[in-house]
Amino acid sequence: MIRSHAQVIRAAVLFKLAGENQIVMGPSATPPTPSGDYGIGLEQLVSITRDHNISALQEYGGVKGLSELLKTNLEKGITEDETDLIKRKNSFGSNTYPRKKGRSFLRFLWEAWQDLTLIILIVAAVVSLALGIKTEGVKEGWYDGGSIAFAVFLVIIVTAVSDYRQSLQFQNLNDEKRNIKVEVIRGGRTVKISIFDIVVGDVVPLKIGDQVAADGIVITGHSLAIDESSMTGESKIVHKDHKAPFLMAGCKVADGFGTMLVTGVGINTEWGLLMASISEDTGEETPLQVRLNGVATFIGIVGLSVAVFVLLILLVRYFTGHSENPDGSPQYVRGVTSASKVVDGVIKIFTVAVTIVVVAVPEGLPLAVTLTLAYSMRKMMADKALVRRLSACETMGSATTICSDKTGTLTLNQMTVVEAYVGKKKINPPDESSQLHPVVSSLLIEGIAQNTTGNVFLSKDGVGVEVSGSPTEKAILSWAVKLGMNFDVARSESMILQVFPFNSEKKRGGVAVKLNDSEVHIHWKGAAEIVLSACKGYLDSNGCLQSIEEEKEIFKEAINDMAVRSLRCVAIAYRSYELDKVPADEENLAQWALPEDDLVLLAIVGIKDPCRPSVKDAVKVCQKAGVKVRMVTGDNLQTAKAIALECGILASIEDSAEHNIIEGRVFREFTEKEREQIAMKITVMGRSSPNDKLLLVQALRKGGEVVAVTGDGTNDAPALHEADIGLSMGIQGTEVAKESSDIIILDDNFASVVKVVRWGRSVYANIQKFIQFQLTVNVAALTINVVAAVSSGEVPLTAVQLLWVNLIMDTLGALALATEPPTDHLMDRTPVGRREPLITNIMWRNLLIQAVYQVAVLLVLNFAGLSILRLNSLDREHAVDVKNSLIFNAFVLCQIFNEFNARKPDEINVFSGVTKNRLFMSIVGITFVLQILIIEFLGKFTSAVKLNWKQWVISIAIAIISWPLAVLGKLIPVPATPVSYYFTRPIQRWGAAIQRWRAPR
């Protein structure tokens, strides 16, 4: 449905732009019309690629003729001259497209006021305003209604600003996600630039997993296959060559490698048109947000039910004459009280009921999640982690196991050849070319130069060379350069016939080349033991062919010896082939499978990739936190075991028991049930294919584990997608891997993965802190007002006061508690389970102790406050106002101290580290100052009166006592079984009994 929708939008936009003459529709094979400094115009260039017009391309002289019109060298690309780049952008456009504008601030305002509670409050404000003006006149009567209206206005503004800022945050993150780094060839050098900086005329290398960055035409391609499903909607891989050379932006390279000439960018590509017409939805709700919205809704329903109950009780009290005026006379006397006074009395009762609704609804809960996620995402970016999916923020905190790649994640990815065997002879040092026979040296250089996706080019300063490609390719190419390889000369001496790109399943890659004397060589390079098993001979130090059968054990020992020392072993081999057996026509040649047997071993090299310095500590932190780290690598078991010991994944050699270390092929041969059991034991998996990784993830998840997976290759995409949290690598990761992941690790470092776990736990912990704080406020205020209303018909905390508590305390409280940075203490806990309740027993204990204390003290003040405070000598109405103001003040100050308690739900010392969190201290200070202003200067707007210094001391004393009480409460042990179990278990039993009763006999 999504694809169909996208196709319809694309067709509509194309039609509209064609009508506006912004693009040219229909094929064109007319002679090229010059455009400024270039030999072809934008319209003709765009139409060739968009319409896949092969005849027009041929008329322009094919890709070579087109490159001349665009002033591009097909081998060296364009120059990096800024003037030339600007000219190209002016003539053919930039690789950007107009974005749909996000929702405006006014739209967020409109949505914010449509909350049911706020609508009730707006009605209450209007009624209260009318009632106040009617009974007390305009001068005094507008305070209550006006204050409620102002508070509601503030709630709407705060909500709108928060949502608007969140949308901007997500927009920035989306821009960051789209800003892909791609390789282009400029001035003969391979450079990495932003996808937005690509221009028409650029030469772009393509390899497996890349996203095609712009529309273009294939220059060279070997087994080049493109996944065009994102544009055509068909899950079909399309092979590209000179017969089908057109490439579309937005597609993915599924196989092979090659280069392309960019002919269309930005809005002049179909991908650009599609992206310009589809706005990305940033309104994703995480599972935690959904749960909290459910909690808030449930509490709101409870509050509304209680409010209706109180409304009925108060109406009964009023009409039965039990409600009294301040002087003790009944408010309603049948047949005596006027209709006007009855309406006033009923409206006041209605206001009390609305006040209870205000107390009950926790507006701050969804806000707390928004603030926590936005804060965490921003901070995670600073810790080198780009969050692609919001839900990953919280899920990462629940991770119980991490399946990590080795190369580049646990290791530095700075590979160098440190050991080499040519024949049976160990070359020492490994780059000493004088120890090689010319025949062996020539074949090695030929194989390395042609069987590679890397490149060697002159450095910018013209002194020395630079090497590009994957880390393994760079290591082997650098070794060959030291042996005397001239890359360009070596490649020119033979012609590539067919390429078998490196395959992660077969662990090798090959190439067939035709020499100038019509001889054909097939070169293979890959995992040492796999290539060795296909060899029948080797070249000795004299360049003579020897049988390998008797010497295979010697080579295997050499491989094992290197692997034990954590070297990656790569073997290089070749074989001659008869030219007449090579398919003559291009179509059969493209389908030709390279022979993989009867190879001649040329060399085995050991590549060192040292462990990252921070990895050992990071692994130790994970293990301490109850998160098991498993290493999944394509290297052989010996190399994998050595790295695992070096990184601390394996504590000792004794840990390498059966099934603790396993090969991928062994694991995949087990039955599904056996895999589930064995997966729990696996610490290291060597010689694993991407499918083995996927099977491991599936088995672990079925066993109840919350699995995080790191990956960088295209073939890692299924495992990344299947895992609870997919972590792709930002430097070495392919675009396919990044698209399938939830979080991108920008520095490819395992230590950054651990930081993500910390932040994930911090998100969950901060939400729990705020829930404890919020529910304490709600339970205490609701109980006080309900008890007071039912017993006396009056409430000590007015609607305006409770709006202040809900607005300022909740909003500032959310900001204070939601932005608590993660602490090391978080990594001392076990991971949060999938079904663990949001409100734990520890939270229930803390919440109830505080709520019971506040309710008890404030109810005593409510019913006996006049005598305790010695206010009986004052005018009764003024005395009640003083008492209620004291209750309000003490209640707010209790919440300020409760914020400190909520910071550390399970620790005695709630003040540890508080001075480091300046935001928290600032918010506490601001709240206290605002409370002083409200009591001392703005009392008439909040139905409060000024308090003398003794009453302030009493308020502060009540609040201070709540702190040691909370500390003592934390010494009370809590049961391991969640409180929710005692509620859900009977319901489950009743449900099961009903099912049995309803089941057919």
N, C-alpha and C positions, 0 to 999 in steps of 0.2 A: 504493500500500500504506500509506504514511504517513497519507494522508487518511482511508482506510478505518479505520485503527487509531484515529485521532483521533475519528472519528465514533462508533465503538463505545464508546470511553472516555466521550465526552460523553453518550451515551445512558444509559450505566450510572450516571454521576454524577447526571444529572437524575432518574433513577428512584429512586436512593438518597435524594437530598435531598427528593424529593417524599414518600417514605415517612416521612422524619423531620420532615415538615411545615415544612421550611426554605423551600420555595418553593411556590407554588400552581400546580397543573396545571389546564389546561382554560380555555376562554374564559369571560369574565364580562362581562355587560352590565348588572349590577345597579347601582342608584344608588351613587354613591361613598361609601365609609365614611371619615369624617375620620380623619386620623392626626396627633395632637398639634395643631400650629398650622396644618396644611395640610388642604385639603378632600378629599384622596384618600389612601387607604392604600397601603402598599408593595406588598401582594399584587396589588391591582387594577391598579396602575400597571405593575408588571412583566409581568403577564399580557397587557396590551394590546399591548405591543411584542413580547414573545416570541412570541405567537400571531398577530401581524400582524392583530389583531382590528379591522378597519376599522369595523364596526357599533358596537362599544363606544366607539370613539373619537368617532364621530359623535354618539352619545347623550350624551357628555360635552361636546358643543359643539365638536368638532374641536380643532385645536391651540390655538385662541384660548381655548376653554373650559377646556382642560387647563392652560394657562398661568395662568389666573385661579385655578384650584384650587391651583396650585403657587406662587402669589404672584410671578409672573415677568412683567416687561414684555418683550414680544416684540421691541421695537426697542432698548431700553436694557439688557435683561438684568436680573440680580439686582444688589443692592448688594454692595459689598466689605466689608460689616460682618462682623466676626469672629463675633459672636454668632449672626447669621443663618446663616453657613456651618456653625457647630457644630450648630445645630438641624437643618439639612438632613442632615448626616452622621448624626446620631443617629436621624433619622426614616427615611432611605432608604439609609444605608450610605455608605461611602467607596469611591473608585475604586481599590481595592487588592484583592488576593485572596490567600488563604493559600498559601504556597509549600511545596513538598515539601522536607522536611529533606534536606540533603546527607548524604553518607556520614560516619559518626562516625569519631573518631580510632581507636577500637578496630578498626573495619573496615579502616582503612589498616594498622594493626599486623598484622592477620590476613593481609592480602595481602602485606605486606613479607617475612614469614618463609617464604613459599612459594616462594622462589627456590631453584633446584636447587643452586647453589653453597653457599648458606647451610645447606641440608638436609645436604649432604655434611659441612660444617664442624660442624654440630650432632652428627652421628654421630661425627666425629673427636674432638670434645670429650668425648663420653660415653666413647668407647673410651680416650682418653688419660687421662681421670679415673680410670677403672677400673684401667688399667695402672699409673698413678702410685701410687695408693693401695695396689695389690697389691705393687709393688716397693719403695716408699719409705715406706709407712705413711701414715696420714691426715694427720699434721702437716705433712709436706713434699710428699707425693705429689699433692696437689690443685692445685698451682700451675699446671702446664701446661694441664691440662684446664679448670680454672676460668678461666684467663686467656683461652683460646680461646672458652669459653662467654660470658664477659663481653664480649669483642670482638664476637662475633656479636650479642649483645644490643644493643650500641651501634650496630652497623650497621643493625639492624632499627629501632631508635628513630629514628636519623638519617633513614633512608629514609622512615619513616612521617610524621615531623614535616615533612620537605620536601614530600612529596606532599599532606599535609593543608593546609599553608600555601598550596601552589599552588592547591588546590581553593577555598580561601577567597578567594584573589586573583581567580580566575575568577568566583566568585560576586559579588564586588564589581563586577567589570567588567560582568557581566550586568545587575546592578541599574542601573548607569550607562547601559547601552544601552537599558533599558526606560524610563528616566526622560526621556521625550520632552517637549519644550516645545510647548505648543499655545496658540493664540489663543482667547480667549473675550471676549464683550462683557459688561462689568460697569459699571453706572452710566453707560451711554452711551459708554464708552470701550473701545477694543480693547486688551486687556492679554495678556501672555504669562505662562502659569503652567505648573507641572508637571502632567503628565497625571494624577498621583495626587491633585491638588487639585481636580479637576473634581467638581461636586456636581449632584444632580438639580435641575433648574430653570435650569441655566446655558444661555445662548444661545451656540452655537459656530459661527463662520463656517467654511465649507468651500471649499477650492479644489483644483485639480488636484494630485495627489501627496500630499495629506494622508491620514493614517490616521484613520478614524472612532474617536474616543477613548472613546466610551461608546454605549449604546443610545439612540436618540432618534427624533424625528419631524421631518420637513421642515417648516420655516416658510416659507421662500422657496427657489426653486431655478430655475436657468436652465441648460438642457441638462445637468442634473446626472445623471451616470452613475457607478455604483458597481461596483467589482470585488469580488464576494462569494465569490470562489473559496476564500479562506482559511477561510470558514465552511461553504460548501455543497459544496466540492470540485468545482464545475462552473466551467470557464473561460468564464464568460459574463458580459458587462457588463449590468447591470440599470439601467434608467432610472428615476429617482425623481421623483415629482411628488405632487400632492395626492390622486391616485388610488392611488398606491403610495408612501405617505410614510414607511414604517418603515425605519430605518437600524440596522445591527448593528455593535457594537464590533468592531474588528479588521479591518474591511474598508477598502479604499483608494478614494479618489476618482479615477476614471479620466478624467473630463471635466466641464467646466462648473464652476459655483460656486453657493453658496447658504448658508443658515443652518439650524441645527437646534436643537430644544429637547431637552435631555437628560432622559430618563425612567428610565434604569436605569444603575447603575454597579457596578463590582467584581464580586462573586460573584453579583449579581442579573442579570448578562448571560451569554449563552452563551459569549462569549469568555473571561470570567472563570472560568466553570466548566471550560472546556477548559484554560486555563493552569494552574489549580489542580491539574488531574489529570495534567498532563504535566510531568515534571521535565526541565530542559534538561541535555543531556549536555555536561559540561565536560572530558571525557577525550580531546579532540581531540589527535591526534599530527601534528606538522608533518612535511613531507618530510625535513627535516634530522634530526629525532628518529628517524624510521623508518630512515634511512641509518645513523645512529650505533648504533641498536639492532642493526642488521645487522652493523656492524663489531664491536661488543661480543660478539655471539653467535659470529662467526667466530673472534675471538681466543680466546674461551672454548673453542671446539671444538679449536683448535690446542693450547691449554694442556692440555686433557683428554687429547688424543692423546699429547703429550709426557709427561704424567704417567703414562699407561699404559705407555709405552715405558720410562721410568725405573723404574717399578715392576717390570717384567719383568727389566730389567738387574740391579736390586738383589737381586731374589729369586734370580736365577741366581748372582750373586756370593756371596750368603749361603749357599746350599745347596752351592756348590762349595768353600766354605772360604776365599774370598778376602776376606771381611769380617773386620776385626780389632778387638779390644778395645783400649782405651787403652794397655794394657801390651804390645801387639804380638801376643797370642795370638789364634788364629782364634775367631770367635764361634760357629761351628757345626762340630762334629766328628761325623761319622756314627756312630751307635751309642753315643755318649758324652753328647751334649747332651740334656738332658731335654725332654720334650714341653712342659712349662711354659715353659722358656726359649725354645723354638722359637716358641711362640705370642707371647711378649713381643717377640722379634726381628722376626717378621712384622708385628706391630702397629706397631712403630717404623718399619719400611719403608713401611707403609701411610700413616703420618703424614707421612713425607717426601714421598710422592706427593701427598697432600692439600695439603701446603705449596706444591707447584709449581702446583696448580690455583688456590690462593689468589693466587699471584703473577700468574698469567696473566689472570684475570678482571678487567677494568677496571670495577669497580662505579661509579666516578666519572663515566663518560661520560654516561649518561642524566641523572645528577644535574646535570652541568654545563649541559646544554641547558635543563633545567627552571629552574635558577637564572638563566641568561642571559636566557631569555625573560621570566621573571617580573620581573627587574630592569629589562629594557628596556621592558616594557609600562608599568611604574610611572613610569619616567622620561619615556617618550613622552607619557604623560598630562600631565606637567608641561610638556612642550613643545607642548601643545595638539593632541595626536593620540590619539584613542581607538581602540584596536585591537579590531576586531570578530572577526577571524579570525587565529589564531595564526600560520598559515603566512605571512601578509603581512609579519610582522616580518623574516623571513629573505629572502623573495622581493624585498622592496624594495631590499635591498642589491645585487641583480643587475640592477636596472632599467637599461636602456640608452636609453630614451626616455620623456619625460613629455609627454602630450597634455593641455594645460591649457586650461581655459576662460579667457575674458578678464574678464568682468564679475564683480567681487567677489573674484576670486582674484588676478589680476594688478593689478586696480584696486581702489580703496578702497570702491567700491559706495556712494559718497555723491554721488548724482547731483543736479545742479541745471541748470535751463534757463539757458544763458548767451547764446543767440542765437535770434532768432525772425524769420521772414519771414511776413508776412500779405499775400497777394497778391504783387506784385513788390517791395513795400516792406519794407525791413529795419527792425524796431522797435528803437530804441535810446534808453534801456535796454529790454531785452526785456519788462519788466513794466509799461511805461508805457501804461496803459489809454486815456489821452486820445488816443493816436494811432490807435485802432481805431474804425471805424464801428460804431454801435450794432447794426446787423443782424449784422455779422460777429462782434461781441463776444457777442451773444445766442446765435448758433448754436455758437460755440466753447464757451461755458460749458455749453450744453445737452449737447453731444457729450462733453465731458470729464467732466461730472457723471454721465452715464448709462453711458457706455462705459468703465467702470472696475471693477476688483475691490477698489479701495482705499476709504478712508473718511476723512471729515473730521469732527472732533468738538471740542468745547470742551476746553481743557486743564484739569487738575485744579484749578488756582488760579482758573479762570474767566476768566483774561485771555488773549486770543489763542486760537489753535486748534492742534490736533495733527493730523498726517496719518499714516495707516497704509496699508500695501500694499507691493507690490514697489518696489525703488528707482526704477525708471522711472516707475511709477504715482505715487509720492510726488513725484517731480520735477515731473511735468505737473500734478498736483493743486495743488501749492504755487504753481506759476506762475499757474494759474487763480484761486486765492485772491487773489493779488496783483493780478490783473486785475479783481477785484471780485466773484468768484463766492461766492454764499451756497449752500453745498452742499445743505442740506436743502430750501431753497426751490426751487432748480433741479431737484431730483429730484421734488418734489411737483407741478411744473408739467406734467409729462408722465408717461405710463405705459409701462412696458417691455412690449413684445409678444413679442419673441424676442431671444435672445442667441447670438452666435457667439463663444465664448471665444477668447482669443488662442491662435493655433495656431503652434507652432514650425516646422511645415512651410511654411505659407503666410505666416508672419511678419506676421500682422495679426489683429485681432479687431474684431467689429462688434456693433451693437445696433440694433434697430428700436423706435422709440418713437412713441406716439400722443399728440398734443398735445390740449389741452382743446377746440380748435376742430375736432377730428376729422381734422386733418392728420397724415400719417405722415412721419417723418424716419428715414432709415437712416444711422447714423454709423459711420465706419470709422477705425481708428487703427492704424499699424504702420510697418514699415520704409519710409523715405521714397521710395526709387526704385520700390518695388513698388506702393505706394499711388498714386504719381504716374502710373505707367503705366496705371492704371485711371481716371484723371481725364480728362474732356472739357472742363472749364472751371474757372475760379477766380473768386473774388470780389475785386474790386479795392478800393482804399482808400476808395472811395465806396459800397461795398456792392453794386456792379453786377456782374452775371454777364458774364464775358468768356471767349472761346474760348482754350483753352490750347495749341492745336496750334503756333502761331507762337512762343509763349513757353516751350515745354517746355525748350529748350536753356538758357534763363536759369535756370530752376529746377534743372536738372541741374547747372549750374555752381555754383549756391549750395550744393547738396548736397555736391558734390565738394570745394568750398572748406572747408566745415565738417568733412568727413570727413578731409581732409588734416591738419587741426588736432586730430585724434583726438576729434572730437565725435560722439556717437551721434545720427543724424538720424531724427526721427520725424515723419511727416506725418499731419495730421488732415483728414478730408474727410467730405462728407455727400451725400445726394441726397434729393429728395422722392419720395414714392411714393403711389399711389392707394390709398385705404382699401379699395375694393371688390376689389382684387387680393390683399389680405391674407386668408389662410384664416380663415373665421369660426369653425369649431369648434376646440376645444382640441387634439384629436388631430392634425389636419392642420397646425395652427399649430406644434406641437412638431416636426414633420418639415420645416417650411418652411425652405428655404435662402435666406439673405439675398442679394439682388442685389448683385453686386460690381462692376458696370460703370457707366458714365455718371456718375461721381462729380464733385463740385465741390470743389476744393481750398480749404480754409479757412486752413491755416497749416502751415509746416514749422519745427520747433524743433530746435535743436542742444543736446544734453545733455552736459555735461562730467562725466566720471568719471575723476579723476586717478589716475595710477599709484601704487601703494603705494611708499613711500620705500625699503623694504628689497628690492624685487623685483629691481632691476638687479644688486645684489650677489649675490643668490640665484641668478639665471640664470647669472652669471659662474662661480659655484662649480660649478654643474651642468655647464657646458660644459668646465670644467677637469677635472672628474671623468669625462669621457667620456660624460655623459648629455645627449642632445640634447633641447632643449625645443622643442616645437611648439605653436603657438597655434591652437585651433579655436574659432571664434566665429561667431555669427549676424550680426554687423555686416558692412557692405560692405567691400570690399578696401582702400579708401583709409583708412578708420578703423582697420581691422585692421593695415595697414602702419604707420600713424603710431604706434599703441600698441606694436607689435613693435619699432620703432626706439627708442622711449622706454624700453622695458624691457630692451633689449639682446639680444632674441631675434634680431633682424636687426642685424648689425654696421654696415651702411651701406646706402644706397639701391641700390648696385650689386648687393647680395645678392638683390634682388628680381627674379631672372631667371625665365624661363619654368619652370613647375612648382614653383619654390621658393615662390611665392605663387600660390594657386589658389582658384577658387570651387568650392563644393560640387557644384553642378550639372555642372560640367566634369569633376570627378573621377569622379562616379558614371556618366558616359557611357562611360568607358574599359572595356575588357574586364578580366576578373579578372587575367589575366597582366600586362597593362599597368599596372593599379593597383598590383601588387606592386612593379614597378620604379619607378613615379613616387612612391609613398608614401615611399620612402627619401629623396627629394629635398625633399619638402614641409616647409616651416618654418611657413608661415601658411596656414590655410584659412579663407576668409571666406564669408559667406552660406551657412553649412553647416547642414543639417538634422541631427537626431539620427541618422538612417540613414546620412548621409555620415560622421559620426563613427564609427559602428559599422564601416562599410566600411574606413575608414582603419586602425582598430585591427586588424581581421582581416588586412588586407594587410601591416601591419608585423609581426604575429606570424608570418605565413607566411614572411616574409623573415628570420626568426630573431631578431627584436628581443624583448626583455623589456619589455613596455609597461605603464606606469602611466598612468591616466586620471583626471582630476578632472571632477566633474560635480555639478550641484545640482538639475536638473529631473527630473521623472518620465520624460521621454523620453530622459534620459541613462542610464536603468537598463540597457538592452541593452549599451551600450558599457562601462559599469562592470562588468557581469557578465562580458563577453567578455574584458576586459583581464586581464593577470596580476595587477595590483593595482588595485583600484577605490578611489578617494579621493573621498568625498562631503563636501560642505560642511555644517558643523554649524549655521550660522546661517541661511543662505538655502536650504539643501538640503531637499528634500521627503522625507517618510518613505519613499517608494518608492525614491528614490535611496540613502538611507542603508541600507535593507534589502539593496540590491544591491551595496553596497560592502564592502571589507575593512577600511578605516580611515576614521574620520570626522575631518576637520580642523576642530577646534572653533572656530578663529578665522577660517576662510575665507581664510587668508593663504598665498600661494605659498611664502614663506620657511619656513613650518612643514612644507611638503612636502619641502623640502631637508633639514630636520632629520630627517624620517622616513627619508630615504635614508641619512643618516649613521648613524642607529641601526640600520638594516638591515644596513649594512656592518659595524657594530660587533658585531652578533650573530654574524655569520659569522666575523669575525676572532677574536673571543674564543673561539669553539668551536675554531677551528684552533689557537690558542695552547694551550688545555688538552689537545687531542689530542697535540700535540708533547710537552708535559710528561708526560702520562699514559703514552704509549707508551715514552718514554725510561725511566721507572721500570720498566715491565713487561718491556721487552726486557733491560735490565741485570740485574734480579733473576732473571728466568727463566734467562738464560744462566749466571749465576754458580752458581745452585743446581743446574742440570742438569749442568754440567761437573764441579762438586764431587761431586755424588751419584754420577755414573757412574765417576769416577776413584777416589774414596776411600770411597764408601758413606755419607758424612756430608754434611750441608748446613750452611754457615756461618750462613744466615739461617733462623731457626725460624718455625714457623707463626704464633706469637703476634707475633713481630717484624714479619712481613710483613702481618699483619692490622692492626697499628699503622700501617704505611706506607700500606696501602690505605685504611684508614678515615680517619685523621687527615690524612695528606698529600694523599690524593685529594679528600676532602671539603673541607678548608680550601683546597687548591689550586684546586679548582673555584670556591669562593667568591671567592678572590683574583683569579683570571684571568677568571672569567665576569662580574665586575662592574667591569672596566676601562672607564672612560668613553670615548666616541668622541673621536678626535683629528682635527685638520685634515689630518693625514697620510693618513687614510683616503680623503679626497676628492681626493688626488693620483693615485690608482690608477684604472685602467680597471675597469668593472664585472666582477663574477665571471660567467663564462659559464654557460649552462644545464648543460653537461656537464663542467665543469671538475672535476678530481678533488678530493676533500676534503683529501687529504694531498698537498701540492705538493712539487716538487723541493727548494725551499728548506727545507721542514719535514723532508724525508728527510735532507738534508745535516746540519742542526742535530741531529736525533735521533741519527743514526749516529755523529757525532763525539763527542757526549756519552756515548752508550751504550758505544762502543768504549773510550773513556778509562776510564769507571767499571769496566767488566768487566776491562780489563787490569790496572789498579791493584789492584782487590780480589781478583782471582785470584792475583796475585803475593803479596799478603798472606796469602791462604788457604793457599798451598802453601809459601811461604818465610817466613811471618810470624814463626814461633817464633824463627828465627835473626836476622831483621832487627830484631825488637823485643827481642832478647836475653832470651828467656823460657825458654831451655833449662834454666836452673838451677832453675826452679820445678817444682812437681809437674805432671806432664804434663796431667792433667785440668784443673787450674786454668789452666795456660798456654793450653790450647785455648780455654777459656771467655773468657780475656782477649782472645786473638786474634779470636775470633768477635764479641765485644762491640765491639772496635775497628772491625771490618769493618761491623757494623751501624751504628755511630755515624757513620763516614765516609760510608756510603751515604745515610743520612738527611740529613746536612749537604750532601752533593752535590745532593740534590733541592731543598734550600732555595735554593742558588745557582742551580740550574736554573730555578727559578721566575722569577728575574730575567731569565735568558736567554729564556725563553718569552714574556715580556712584549713583546719587540720581535724577532720572528723574522727580520726583514730589515733591522734597523738595528744599527750598530756600538755606539752608546751605549745600553746597555740600562737605564741608571739615569736617563735623562732623564724628568722629570715624575713620578718615583716618589714623591717626598715629598708631592705633591698628592693622591695616592691613599692616604688614611689607613687605609682598610680593608685594603689590601694590606700596608702596613707593620705594621699591628696583627697580621695573620695570620702574617706571617713571624716577628715577635717572639714570638707565642704558641707557634708550632711549636718555636722554638728553646728556649724555657723548658720546654715539655713534654718535649723530648728530654733536657734536663739532669735533670729529675725522674725520668724513666724509667731513665736510666743510673745516677744517683747514689743514688736512694732506692727505686725500684720494680723493681730488677733481678731480684729473685726471681720476680716475676710475668711477666717477659718473657725469662727465660733469659739475662739479661745480668749482668755483674759491674761493679763500680766501676772507673773508669779513673783513673790518676794524671795529673798536669798535662802530662807529656810526651806521653802517649798522646792527650790532648785536643788538644794542639798539632798532632800528626801528623794527627789526624782533620780539624781545621780547615784545615790546609795542603793536604791532598788535595782538599778542597772548593773552596778558594780557587783552586787551580791550574786547576780546571775552567772558571773564568770567562774568563781570558785565552785559554784554548784555544778556547772557544766564539767569542770575538771574532775570533781569527785564522781560525777556520773559516768565518766569514761573508765573508772575503775570497776564498774559493774560488768561482769562477763555477760556475753550474749550467746544464745544458742546458735549452733551451726545451721540448723534448718531455717530457711527463709520464712518470715512471717506469712508471706503470700501462700505458702504451702498449706497452712492451716485453713485458709479460705478456699483455695482451689481444690484441695483433696476431697472434701465432702461433696462439692459440686460435681467433680469427676465421678465419684461413686454414685451419686444420684443419677447422673447421665447414663452411666453403664447399666444401672438397675432398670432405668426406663427402656434402654435399648433391648435388654434381655426380655423385659415384659412385652415389648412390642414385636419381638422376633417371632416368626411363625413357629407354632408348636410342631 
